[in-house]
Amino acid sequence: MTSERTESALFAMCAFSVREPAEHGQFHYERIWVDGRESDGRIHTAHPPVVGDIIGLRDRHTKRDGMFEVVMRQWSHAAYLSAAWPYGEPRPNVGPLLDIIVEPAEGVFRNEAPVPDEEES
């Protein structure tokens, strides 16, 4: 296994979808296609965001951007003897897929109280 393939196996390939409420307690999901070196609409990272994290995202197609809160994650790992984990290799040649569901958020400084002006106090 080449060092580049070994390195790519260490990174989760994160796909993001925005969840917005629909009727009858259901949701609409819209994929966010982020720019990256691989041009696959995913963020490849060894440190994917966890539930509760706030992340700034920009969709390369719609130009929609903003702050989003991670509400759910779903992992998909390669199976041994698959194309992603060939026979005889000690580990997969690509990292796991991680589907991340986000909701629009205001950011970590939401509800910040104004600082009193020194002259007013």
C-alpha positions as CSV (number, residue, x, y, z in Angstrom):
1,M,0.0,0.0,0.0
2,T,1.4,3.4,-1.0
3,S,1.9,6.1,1.7
4,E,-0.8,8.3,-0.1
5,R,-3.3,5.4,0.2
6,T,-2.3,4.7,3.8
7,E,-2.9,8.4,4.6
8,S,-6.3,8.6,2.9
9,A,-7.4,5.6,5.0
10,L,-7.0,7.8,8.1
11,F,-9.4,10.4,6.9
12,A,-13.2,10.3,7.2
13,M,-15.0,11.5,4.1
14,C,-17.7,13.8,5.5
15,A,-20.8,14.6,3.5
16,F,-23.2,17.2,4.9
17,S,-26.9,17.5,4.5
18,V,-29.1,20.3,5.9
19,R,-32.3,19.2,7.7
20,E,-35.3,21.5,7.6
21,P,-38.7,20.8,9.1
22,A,-41.5,19.6,6.7
23,E,-45.2,18.7,7.4
24,H,-46.3,16.0,9.8
25,G,-43.0,15.9,11.8
26,Q,-41.0,14.9,8.8
27,F,-37.9,16.7,7.3
28,H,-36.4,17.8,4.0
29,Y,-32.7,17.0,3.5
30,E,-30.6,19.0,1.1
31,R,-27.0,18.0,0.4
32,I,-24.3,20.7,0.8
33,W,-21.5,20.2,-1.8
34,V,-18.4,21.7,-0.3
35,D,-15.2,22.5,-2.2
36,G,-12.2,20.4,-1.4
37,R,-9.0,19.0,-3.0
38,E,-10.8,15.8,-4.1
39,S,-13.7,17.7,-5.8
40,D,-16.2,15.2,-4.5
41,G,-18.3,17.5,-2.4
42,R,-17.0,16.1,0.9
43,I,-14.6,17.2,3.6
44,H,-11.8,14.7,4.1
45,T,-10.6,15.0,7.7
46,A,-9.1,13.1,10.6
47,H,-11.2,15.2,12.9
48,P,-14.9,15.2,11.8
49,P,-17.3,17.5,13.7
50,V,-19.3,15.8,16.4
51,V,-22.9,16.2,17.4
52,G,-23.4,19.7,19.0
53,D,-20.5,21.2,17.0
54,I,-21.1,24.4,15.0
55,I,-19.5,24.4,11.5
56,G,-19.4,27.0,8.8
57,L,-20.2,25.5,5.3
58,R,-20.6,26.9,1.8
59,D,-22.3,25.0,-1.0
60,R,-20.2,25.3,-4.2
61,H,-23.3,24.9,-6.5
62,T,-25.9,27.0,-4.8
63,K,-23.5,29.4,-3.0
64,R,-25.6,28.9,0.1
65,D,-23.4,29.4,3.2
66,G,-23.8,29.9,6.9
67,M,-23.3,28.3,10.3
68,F,-24.8,24.9,11.0
69,E,-25.1,22.7,14.1
70,V,-24.4,19.0,13.8
71,V,-27.5,17.1,14.9
72,M,-26.7,13.5,13.7
73,R,-23.9,11.4,12.2
74,Q,-24.0,8.1,10.4
75,W,-20.8,6.1,9.6
76,S,-20.2,3.6,6.8
77,H,-17.0,1.6,7.0
78,A,-15.4,-0.5,4.2
79,A,-15.9,-4.2,4.3
80,Y,-12.9,-6.6,4.0
81,L,-12.6,-8.0,0.4
82,S,-14.3,-4.9,-1.0
83,A,-12.8,-2.6,-3.5
84,A,-12.0,-0.2,-0.7
85,W,-10.3,-3.0,1.4
86,P,-8.6,-5.5,-0.9
87,Y,-7.5,-9.0,0.1
88,G,-4.3,-9.0,2.0
89,E,-4.2,-5.3,2.9
90,P,-3.9,-4.6,6.6
91,R,-6.5,-1.7,6.4
92,P,-8.9,-0.1,3.9
93,N,-7.3,2.1,1.3
94,V,-9.9,4.8,1.9
95,G,-11.4,6.2,5.1
96,P,-15.0,5.7,6.2
97,L,-17.9,7.6,4.8
98,L,-19.6,9.9,7.3
99,D,-23.0,11.4,6.6
100,I,-23.5,14.4,8.8
101,I,-26.9,16.0,9.3
102,V,-26.9,19.7,10.2
103,E,-29.4,22.4,11.0
104,P,-29.1,26.1,10.4
105,A,-27.6,27.8,13.5
106,E,-26.5,31.3,14.6
107,G,-23.1,30.3,15.7
108,V,-21.4,29.9,19.1
109,F,-21.9,33.5,20.2
110,R,-25.7,33.4,19.9
111,N,-27.6,35.3,22.6
112,E,-24.5,37.3,23.6
113,A,-25.4,40.1,25.9
114,P,-24.1,43.6,25.0
115,V,-21.0,44.8,26.9
116,P,-21.9,47.9,28.9
117,D,-20.1,51.0,27.6
118,E,-17.5,52.2,30.2
119,E,-18.8,55.8,29.9
120,E,-22.4,54.8,30.7
121,S,-21.4,52.9,33.9
